[in-house]
């Protein structure tokens, strides 16, 4: 169906030509329109996560939401998920790098549209949302609660009854299974956090149905920025599809060093952690006997070029989640666009992506790209 | 690093993807609808053809292809390898496809993932009588 609509838009553009398009305020070429259509529709289709028996369960979602805000999951009984994923800061902490019991190595990511990811974390150290959700609980620099500690904490908490209604008697569960169960509750909640429709989506859908009058409402600066995004900028090679991310790992020319003498190996370390994890889609804690999606962890290749690459973040509502890059080193969207405009070729991985070149954008082009990125913002769901 | 040595590294990856097969006898290559002929790297390499997914190759999703290799002299294929790269980007795939022999000179490769739009080159090689024959096909992925 989408292919047919794309074809109709193409036919329309061929028949009526660019002059009519410019007269209606549409600044994109036929090729660019085809590329724009690939960034939708939104919202994406979604289904329950077969690896998580609690996915889509309303009681589990509600309990997961309560646990997200509860210090029951931390050893100091003062820290919750929301301590770092702050609701008033659009599920980030607003800091360059996360602040656990010490300064963490990477930027705290926002929590929207996670259910569509193939990999989780900047290095893709997990292949599912429940594994990623349980990780901070026992992390020595974050919530510092052991499996046994979590079971004890949950047993004396207000949540015990709701937990047992979903999983059975807590006392019968192995502590590691309790950790997994809590991860699945948190994931059930997090997978409901989807961003809404944006000005870009209205523009994109108008193009798809050939409604140029509606499409022309989309600001000219954003159209020029979008033209750069899918054209000379080549941003869409990595920031592809409805999420504006291919979900894979690339070198964006950001320094490797966390501090003098210490580097972040990125995806290289992520694959090592993934292979050592008992919590993958290929493991015994998955609820999916068919092991849907396990092909990725089974077949992912370790390559020298993985070193220093990081997961491509989605761009929906990106304007609300500063600062940027895996280490939070860029404070604004302008700074990000300028980073790519003047990218340091000496810094890029010798075996890495040969696509990146300095774009040498002028001030108006930088502003146009930023204006486009701002049209990817939408009302955000409540945590 | 020079372009050629980078591709040397990619080829090494390709070798790790290799599945070793011994075909009892090679059959004539299929030219049925849905099959595309690959380009042979040498004029004495015979033919190879490939069948892609009916609904186009998906972007960033796993897919399966079939490959039929027909050496010029009809000799058995001793080893078959398959890889795919983006020549302009100088990188390959992030996932190792699983290769199975599905018939005489016929192979099934499952789990290819083209994670970026652009030109991808699927390359196969067949070891026949101690000599390696290469074939490729370029695809534009959107």
Boltz contact constraints between the chains, C-beta under 6 A:
constraints:
  - contact:
      token1: [A, 237]
      token2: [B, 116]
      max_distance: 6.0
  - contact:
      token1: [A, 246]
      token2: [B, 60]
      max_distance: 6.0
  - contact:
      token1: [A, 246]
      token2: [B, 115]
      max_distance: 6.0
  - contact:
      token1: [A, 248]
      token2: [B, 94]
      max_distance: 6.0
  - contact:
      token1: [A, 248]
      token2: [B, 115]
      max_distance: 6.0
  - contact:
      token1: [A, 295]
      token2: [B, 62]
      max_distance: 6.0
  - contact:
      token1: [A, 295]
      token2: [B, 111]
      max_distance: 6.0
  - contact:
      token1: [A, 299]
      token2: [B, 95]
      max_distance: 6.0
  - contact:
      token1: [A, 299]
      token2: [B, 96]
      max_distance: 6.0
  - contact:
      token1: [A, 299]
      token2: [B, 111]
      max_distance: 6.0
  - contact:
      token1: [A, 300]
      token2: [B, 95]
      max_distance: 6.0
  - contact:
      token1: [A, 301]
      token2: [B, 94]
      max_distance: 6.0
  - contact:
      token1: [A, 301]
      token2: [B, 96]
      max_distance: 6.0
  - contact:
      token1: [A, 350]
      token2: [B, 1]
      max_distance: 6.0
  - contact:
      token1: [A, 353]
      token2: [B, 89]
      max_distance: 6.0
  - contact:
      token1: [A, 354]
      token2: [B, 89]
      max_distance: 6.0
  - contact:
      token1: [A, 354]
      token2: [B, 90]
      max_distance: 6.0
  - contact:
      token1: [A, 355]
      token2: [B, 89]
      max_distance: 6.0
